[in-house]
Amino acid sequence: MTFITAEYRAKQISLTEARARQQRGEGIIIDVREPAEFKDGHLPGAVNHPSTRFSVTDYRAYRQQAIFLVCQTGDRANEIARKLHKHGITRVFVLDRHLEDIALETPENIWSVDRQFRFLLGILLGLFLIGYHWASDYFLVIPIILCLGLTITAIIDKCYLRVGIARLPWNKGAEIGTPSPVRASAAMEVGTQ
């Protein structure tokens, strides 16, 4: 005998409404991305509880207020919302827009992790073209690795190369949860939208 159950869908809330409720002390914005992603840029006042280190005890402290979840695309936020619902924490909302849709402006002299990631992909593909054409067929390994890596990261919705880039020495700034002055000014722009 098979039981079909409807999958839990978290309630959505607009970024504007979540920010207003947070400012009134009625809720908290929790960013469930990895610490390196969080450090790269996040919403003002958000706290970081990575989805890969989920523990319901981290969320019990916020039981008396609404919890507004955000991530890069919405997948991880919805996953955490389902887990919290299973543990009886029901005042959970997922933002209707996520960080891929929200422009966190960075000054021109600082490259975001995404921009560094795209630059690295371009360099690797250029290296492949030059090496394959003038040196050896072994350079064919580069696009094969890139193809597999991009496909796998799309399926699992986690990009470990991006996280690795975020951990490079020149990307290290303030401690997690306290953005560097550059990131703080970018986050303030989001707060005024």
Contacts in CASP RR format, 6 or more apart in sequence:
PFRMAT RR
TARGET T0000
AUTHOR 0000-0000-0000
METHOD contacts of the structure
MODEL  1
MTFITAEYRAKQISLTEARARQQRGEGIIIDVREPAEFKDGHLPGAVNHP
STRFSVTDYRAYRQQAIFLVCQTGDRANEIARKLHKHGITRVFVLDRHLE
DIALETPENIWSVDRQFRFLLGILLGLFLIGYHWASDYFLVIPIILCLGL
TITAIIDKCYLRVGIARLPWNKGAEIGTPSPVRASAAMEVGTQ
7 82 0 8 1.000
8 81 0 8 1.000
8 82 0 8 1.000
8 85 0 8 1.000
8 86 0 8 1.000
9 78 0 8 1.000
10 69 0 8 1.000
10 77 0 8 1.000
10 78 0 8 1.000
10 81 0 8 1.000
10 82 0 8 1.000
10 85 0 8 1.000
10 92 0 8 1.000
10 93 0 8 1.000
10 94 0 8 1.000
11 92 0 8 1.000
11 93 0 8 1.000
11 94 0 8 1.000
12 93 0 8 1.000
12 94 0 8 1.000
12 95 0 8 1.000
12 96 0 8 1.000
13 68 0 8 1.000
13 93 0 8 1.000
13 94 0 8 1.000
13 95 0 8 1.000
13 96 0 8 1.000
14 95 0 8 1.000
14 96 0 8 1.000
14 97 0 8 1.000
15 43 0 8 1.000
15 95 0 8 1.000
15 96 0 8 1.000
15 97 0 8 1.000
15 102 0 8 1.000
15 193 0 8 1.000
16 193 0 8 1.000
18 27 0 8 1.000
18 29 0 8 1.000
18 68 0 8 1.000
18 93 0 8 1.000
18 95 0 8 1.000
19 29 0 8 1.000
19 43 0 8 1.000
19 191 0 8 1.000
21 27 0 8 1.000
21 66 0 8 1.000
21 68 0 8 1.000
22 28 0 8 1.000
22 29 0 8 1.000
22 45 0 8 1.000
22 68 0 8 1.000
25 65 0 8 1.000
26 65 0 8 1.000
26 66 0 8 1.000
27 62 0 8 1.000
27 65 0 8 1.000
27 66 0 8 1.000
27 67 0 8 1.000
27 68 0 8 1.000
28 47 0 8 1.000
28 62 0 8 1.000
28 65 0 8 1.000
28 66 0 8 1.000
28 67 0 8 1.000
28 68 0 8 1.000
29 43 0 8 1.000
29 45 0 8 1.000
29 46 0 8 1.000
29 47 0 8 1.000
29 68 0 8 1.000
29 69 0 8 1.000
29 70 0 8 1.000
29 95 0 8 1.000
30 46 0 8 1.000
30 47 0 8 1.000
30 48 0 8 1.000
30 49 0 8 1.000
30 59 0 8 1.000
30 62 0 8 1.000
30 67 0 8 1.000
30 68 0 8 1.000
30 69 0 8 1.000
30 70 0 8 1.000
30 80 0 8 1.000
31 38 0 8 1.000
31 42 0 8 1.000
31 43 0 8 1.000
31 46 0 8 1.000
31 47 0 8 1.000
31 48 0 8 1.000
31 49 0 8 1.000
31 70 0 8 1.000
31 71 0 8 1.000
31 99 0 8 1.000
32 48 0 8 1.000
32 49 0 8 1.000
32 50 0 8 1.000
32 51 0 8 1.000
32 69 0 8 1.000
32 70 0 8 1.000
32 71 0 8 1.000
32 76 0 8 1.000
32 77 0 8 1.000
32 80 0 8 1.000
33 42 0 8 1.000
33 48 0 8 1.000
33 50 0 8 1.000
33 51 0 8 1.000
33 71 0 8 1.000
33 72 0 8 1.000
33 76 0 8 1.000
33 99 0 8 1.000
34 50 0 8 1.000
34 52 0 8 1.000
34 158 0 8 1.000
34 163 0 8 1.000
34 166 0 8 1.000
35 48 0 8 1.000
35 50 0 8 1.000
35 176 0 8 1.000
36 113 0 8 1.000
36 163 0 8 1.000
36 164 0 8 1.000
36 166 0 8 1.000
36 167 0 8 1.000
36 171 0 8 1.000
37 72 0 8 1.000
37 113 0 8 1.000
37 162 0 8 1.000
37 163 0 8 1.000
37 166 0 8 1.000
38 46 0 8 1.000
38 48 0 8 1.000
38 50 0 8 1.000
38 176 0 8 1.000
38 177 0 8 1.000
39 166 0 8 1.000
39 171 0 8 1.000
39 173 0 8 1.000
39 174 0 8 1.000
39 176 0 8 1.000
39 177 0 8 1.000
39 179 0 8 1.000
39 183 0 8 1.000
40 112 0 8 1.000
40 113 0 8 1.000
40 166 0 8 1.000
40 171 0 8 1.000
40 183 0 8 1.000
41 99 0 8 1.000
41 104 0 8 1.000
41 179 0 8 1.000
41 183 0 8 1.000
41 186 0 8 1.000
41 187 0 8 1.000
42 48 0 8 1.000
42 99 0 8 1.000
42 104 0 8 1.000
42 177 0 8 1.000
42 179 0 8 1.000
42 183 0 8 1.000
42 187 0 8 1.000
43 70 0 8 1.000
43 99 0 8 1.000
43 102 0 8 1.000
43 187 0 8 1.000
43 190 0 8 1.000
43 191 0 8 1.000
44 187 0 8 1.000
44 188 0 8 1.000
44 190 0 8 1.000
44 191 0 8 1.000
46 70 0 8 1.000
47 177 0 8 1.000
48 176 0 8 1.000
48 177 0 8 1.000
49 58 0 8 1.000
49 59 0 8 1.000
49 80 0 8 1.000
51 71 0 8 1.000
51 76 0 8 1.000
51 79 0 8 1.000
51 80 0 8 1.000
52 158 0 8 1.000
54 80 0 8 1.000
54 83 0 8 1.000
56 83 0 8 1.000
56 84 0 8 1.000
56 87 0 8 1.000
56 89 0 8 1.000
59 67 0 8 1.000
59 84 0 8 1.000
59 87 0 8 1.000
59 89 0 8 1.000
60 89 0 8 1.000
63 89 0 8 1.000
63 91 0 8 1.000
65 91 0 8 1.000
66 91 0 8 1.000
66 92 0 8 1.000
66 93 0 8 1.000
67 84 0 8 1.000
67 89 0 8 1.000
67 91 0 8 1.000
67 92 0 8 1.000
67 93 0 8 1.000
68 93 0 8 1.000
68 94 0 8 1.000
68 95 0 8 1.000
69 77 0 8 1.000
69 78 0 8 1.000
69 80 0 8 1.000
69 81 0 8 1.000
69 92 0 8 1.000
69 93 0 8 1.000
69 94 0 8 1.000
69 95 0 8 1.000
70 77 0 8 1.000
70 94 0 8 1.000
70 95 0 8 1.000
70 98 0 8 1.000
70 99 0 8 1.000
71 77 0 8 1.000
71 98 0 8 1.000
71 99 0 8 1.000
72 98 0 8 1.000
72 99 0 8 1.000
72 100 0 8 1.000
73 98 0 8 1.000
73 100 0 8 1.000
73 157 0 8 1.000
74 94 0 8 1.000
74 95 0 8 1.000
74 98 0 8 1.000
75 157 0 8 1.000
76 157 0 8 1.000
77 94 0 8 1.000
77 95 0 8 1.000
77 98 0 8 1.000
78 94 0 8 1.000
81 92 0 8 1.000
81 93 0 8 1.000
81 94 0 8 1.000
84 90 0 8 1.000
84 92 0 8 1.000
85 92 0 8 1.000
102 190 0 8 1.000
102 193 0 8 1.000
103 189 0 8 1.000
103 190 0 8 1.000
104 112 0 8 1.000
104 183 0 8 1.000
104 186 0 8 1.000
104 187 0 8 1.000
104 189 0 8 1.000
104 190 0 8 1.000
105 186 0 8 1.000
105 189 0 8 1.000
106 112 0 8 1.000
106 182 0 8 1.000
106 183 0 8 1.000
106 186 0 8 1.000
107 182 0 8 1.000
107 185 0 8 1.000
110 182 0 8 1.000
111 119 0 8 1.000
113 162 0 8 1.000
113 165 0 8 1.000
113 166 0 8 1.000
113 171 0 8 1.000
114 162 0 8 1.000
116 165 0 8 1.000
116 171 0 8 1.000
117 159 0 8 1.000
117 161 0 8 1.000
117 162 0 8 1.000
117 165 0 8 1.000
120 161 0 8 1.000
120 165 0 8 1.000
121 146 0 8 1.000
124 142 0 8 1.000
124 146 0 8 1.000
125 142 0 8 1.000
125 143 0 8 1.000
125 146 0 8 1.000
127 139 0 8 1.000
127 142 0 8 1.000
128 139 0 8 1.000
128 140 0 8 1.000
128 142 0 8 1.000
128 143 0 8 1.000
131 139 0 8 1.000
132 139 0 8 1.000
132 140 0 8 1.000
149 161 0 8 1.000
153 159 0 8 1.000
153 160 0 8 1.000
153 161 0 8 1.000
165 171 0 8 1.000
173 180 0 8 1.000
174 180 0 8 1.000
174 183 0 8 1.000
179 187 0 8 1.000
END
